[in-house]
Amino acid sequence: MSEFQNIGLIGRTENEDTVVSLKRLMAFLQRKGYAIVLEQETAAVVSAGNLRIAPKDRLGELCDLVIVVGGDGSLLTAARALAKFSVPLLGINRGRLGFLTDITPDQIEQKVDEVLAGKYMAESRFLLDVTVTREGRPVGKGSALNDVVLHPGEFIRMIEFDLYIDGQFVYTQRSDGLIVSTPTGSTAYALSGGGPIMHPKLDAIVLVPLNPHTLSSRPIVVEGSSEFKIVIGEHNRAKPHVTCDGHDQIITEPGDIIRIHKKPHRLTLIHPIDHNFYETCRSKLNWQNN
């Protein structure tokens, strides 16, 4: 008997191709006799029949495995909601790059069947927690699997901030902002900003300045257990924004303090047994043609 008996399904509901793959996956799981729990919004676009329906954050309590059909963004959203429940996630790619959702639509039956039979790789990934305080009072918080990004917001203006790591002053920087990225996020926005690719098993965090005014300002890789404090400069004309995986936008004011640290709960990602991080980099980043 499979260790995964109750399987949650989350799909990118606005995408017709995703709905096709969801229905195919549902039919396969039903033929195999698995109990399916449909995420609430997903159930609205497929025929749920007599299947159980639950909000996204309830899937962690009800399921042994959650399968996400969509792109990396869909999996990131699921990860933020479900990490605290320790339920593993498996991704079927209906997006573009697919660094996290690595089963292709034409492999659904074969690869999902292998995973359910115990033929899979499990990876532990950490997330980041962020809080913003103003005069000692919390004004916003969020979590991220990929990255926490400080940026100017609606207008392209250079911003000034002080950075501290583990209580030690690092620098005062004037730039378009800062990316604080996990190894998972190192192949996303941080890569576009000139940051290094980090293997997912690394316990490390990279800080990537966005267009710094000082050309010698370069990405810094530090321990994953590091605590970060960013103090928004008093003379900023812009009101810098903080986003988590591109969501949970928090608008800051001069003097606000942003604190970032590793989340206590880790996420388990499930991959097919033949998953290879370097092969993923070769194919997704087009290395073979360089």
KARA-V53531 format. One record per run of one state. SS is the DSSP state (hx for helix, st for strand, lp for the rest). FROM is the first residue (numbers start at 1). LEN is the number of residues. If there is no record, write none. Layout:
SS,FROM,LEN
SS,FROM,LEN
This chain:
lp,1,5
st,6,6
lp,12,4
hx,16,17
lp,33,2
st,35,5
hx,40,4
lp,44,8
st,52,3
lp,55,1
hx,56,7
lp,63,2
st,65,6
lp,71,1
hx,72,14
lp,86,2
st,88,6
lp,94,9
st,103,1
lp,104,1
hx,105,12
lp,117,3
st,120,15
lp,135,2
st,137,8
lp,145,2
st,147,5
lp,152,7
st,159,7
lp,166,2
st,168,8
lp,176,1
st,177,6
lp,183,1
hx,184,4
lp,188,1
hx,189,4
lp,193,11
st,204,7
lp,211,9
st,220,4
lp,224,4
st,228,5
lp,233,8
st,241,4
lp,245,2
st,247,5
lp,252,5
st,257,16
lp,273,4
hx,277,8
lp,285,2
hx,287,3
lp,290,1
